[in-house]
Structures are given as structure tokens and as C-alpha cells.
């Protein structure tokens, strides 16, 4: 993933007696063409206090945040995972100084497809295991933050069993995910469930590890 961060901080003299403890920052999130990214989930982690500040970009790819002095790691939060992006440092103010025009630009390329790696079903069934609900709830939040987005839910299996059984099982699992999302308030016309069976392996079906990788649910953004 490409990384690009632009920070502009201007410090100037303050009014006598005025004390400023937080830097008010304006943040723009966009792709590498400058197109704003709405619904981006960004985290600022203060490296000394380990305090985490969460923010979400609006329809124009913007949000405002107040940052205390110190070094921050910036992470991009996505469904079931976070990615380290970059780091920034907000300097300590000297006497009679104030933060002014703190602008941060975060640019990255959004994922068009991703695997729900923490999603698991009962063996040979389309029953979602309880411990997998958290990743589906994160997918719900992702879709709520991007209300114009439609997705395909693709079910995949390993090569054990017949082709027909695997195709039916993969479709049933994709449909189970779709039903869960609908029950959580996502409109059904934004969701497409497809079963691919064993036709699109990403690993060797000759090993247990490979089979585990092939048994997966993939989310693909529909343009």
C-alpha cells in the first residue's frame, strides 16, 4: 500500500495570558488522485500515553481533531484489521506560542476486495459461529459509513466433497452473511450473495493449511 502524508504546522505568537494545550487539526482523507474518501476510519495513537483517538471522515473526506503535543502513530482501521500508515509529531509550544493552521492530508488506495478472515462456520454447514459475529458487526459499520456502496459476498470452499455440494455450501454461507447484514439494517439491494464452491482456490488443497485458506468469505466492492 502506498503511503503519503502531508503535514503543515505553523506556530506563531499568542495573545498574552492565552494557554493552548491541544492543536486543532483539519484532516483530509483522499485517494492518490485527490478524490475524497468518505467513511474512512482513522486512529491516532499517542506513543507515550498510548491514548487512541478515533475519527471518521465525512462525505467530503474531512474531519477535525484536537491533538496534544507528542508523537502519534496513524492507523487505518478496516473490517477485522488495522494497518499502520505513518506517524506525526505535534511539537511542544514555547512561551507565547499557539498552534495555527494545522493541516493533515492522508492519502491511500481503498481496498476493492478483502477476506473476512475471522469469519467461521460450523463444519459442513452454513451456521455462523458466535465468535464470528464481531467481524460481521464491523462489516455492518463499514457499510453504514459508506451508504452508497454495494458489495458481493463470495463464498468459497476447499476441494473436499463433490463439486455440487461445495457450490451449494458456499452459496448457503454467502446467503447466511447476507441475511445477517440485512437483519442489522443494511438494505438487501446493496448485497449480492454468490457461491463459488472450490472453483477459485488461493492455496494448495493438498494440505490442511491450504484447505483452511481456501475456505473463505470474500467481500468485493461492486462498482
Secondary structure, DSSP 4 states (H G I P E B T S, - for coil): ---EEEEEEEEEE--TT----EEEEEEEEE-TTS-B-TT-EEEEEETTT--EEEEE--TTSEEEEEEESEEEEEEEEETTEEEEEEEEEEPPP-TTEEEEEEEEEEE-PPPSEEE-TT--B-TTS-PBPGGGHHHHHHHHHHHHHSTT-EEEEEEE--SSS-HHHHHHHHHHHHHHHHHHHHHTT--GGGEEEEE-TTTT-SS-TTSHHHHHHHSEEEEEEE-
